[in-house]
Amino acid sequence: MKDKGFSIFLSKKVPAFQLFELHKASILGRLWQKNHSYNSYRRINN
């Protein structure tokens, strides 16, 4: 993980659990978006 957001977090010394929660939330959000678009795609084609 070498993106800008991560280095900003490191420089601010954010607690690890907060960083983990944010990371988990972004993964869940991405999964939800993927699942959501997949479901609407199926709905259109059925």
ABEGO torsion letter per residue (X at the ends): XABAAAAAAAAAGBBAAAAAAAAAAAAAAAAAAAAAAAAAAAAAAX
